[in-house]
Amino acid sequence: MRALRVAAGAEAVSLAVLLLNLATVHADAVSALAGPVHGTAYLAVIATARPVPPARRWSLLPGVGGLLATRIATAHATAAAPADPRSPSR
């Protein structure tokens, strides 16, 4: 879960850097650095979301897919976690 969260964050930040660079000065050095970082983070999101079936298809969306997959995987893990027997029942 942590790896998915880190990869999704890296994907979102690197996409923001690429779009900001495109909208402003379009420096080749920034594109040469941020492009492969974004691509690697995108592939890492897809790979780390694979074990969680509900998040698997959302991870394929470029840009926001990693953040959506993280949210869905967290909800899935919370719902699948066994209840604490020491907690009072409702």
C-alpha positions in Angstrom: 0.0 0.0 0.0 2.8 2.4 0.8 4.5 1.7 -2.5 1.3 2.6 -4.3 1.0 5.8 -2.4 4.6 6.8 -3.1 4.3 5.9 -6.8 1.0 7.8 -7.2 2.5 10.9 -5.6 5.5 10.7 -7.8 3.3 10.3 -10.9 1.1 13.3 -10.0 4.1 15.6 -9.1 6.0 14.6 -12.2 3.0 15.2 -14.4 2.5 18.6 -12.8 6.1 19.5 -13.5 5.8 18.4 -17.1 2.6 20.4 -17.7 4.0 23.5 -15.9 7.2 23.2 -18.0 5.1 22.9 -21.2 3.0 25.9 -20.3 6.0 28.1 -19.4 9.5 27.8 -20.8 9.5 24.3 -22.2 13.1 23.6 -21.1 14.4 20.4 -22.7 16.4 19.5 -19.6 13.2 19.5 -17.5 11.4 17.3 -20.0 14.4 15.0 -20.3 14.4 14.5 -16.5 10.7 14.6 -15.6 9.5 12.5 -18.6 11.2 9.2 -17.6 10.4 9.8 -14.0 6.7 10.2 -14.9 6.7 7.1 -17.1 8.4 5.0 -14.4 6.1 6.2 -11.7 3.1 5.4 -14.0 4.3 1.8 -14.5 5.0 1.5 -10.8 1.4 2.5 -10.0 0.1 -0.1 -12.4 2.3 -2.8 -11.0 1.6 -2.0 -7.3 -2.2 -1.7 -7.9 -2.4 -5.1 -9.6 -3.0 -7.2 -6.4 -6.1 -5.1 -5.5 -8.8 -5.9 -8.0 -11.0 -2.8 -7.5 -8.0 -0.5 -8.0 -6.5 -2.4 -10.9 -8.5 -0.7 -13.7 -8.3 2.8 -12.2 -4.5 2.6 -12.1 -4.5 2.6 -15.9 -5.8 6.2 -16.1 -2.8 8.5 -16.7 -2.4 11.4 -14.3 -5.1 10.8 -11.7 -5.3 7.0 -11.9 -2.7 6.5 -9.3 -4.4 8.8 -6.8 -7.8 7.1 -7.5 -6.2 3.6 -7.1 -4.7 4.6 -3.8 -8.0 5.8 -2.5 -9.8 2.7 -3.7 -7.1 0.3 -2.4 -7.2 2.0 1.1 -11.0 1.7 1.2 -10.7 -2.0 0.1 -8.1 -2.7 2.8 -10.1 -1.0 5.5 -13.3 -2.9 4.5 -11.4 -6.3 4.4 -9.6 -5.8 7.7 -11.0 -8.0 10.5 -12.8 -6.1 13.2 -11.0 -5.6 16.5 -12.6 -8.0 19.0 -11.9 -5.6 21.9 -14.0 -2.8 20.3 -17.5 -2.4 21.6 -20.1 -3.7 19.2 -22.9 -1.4 18.0 
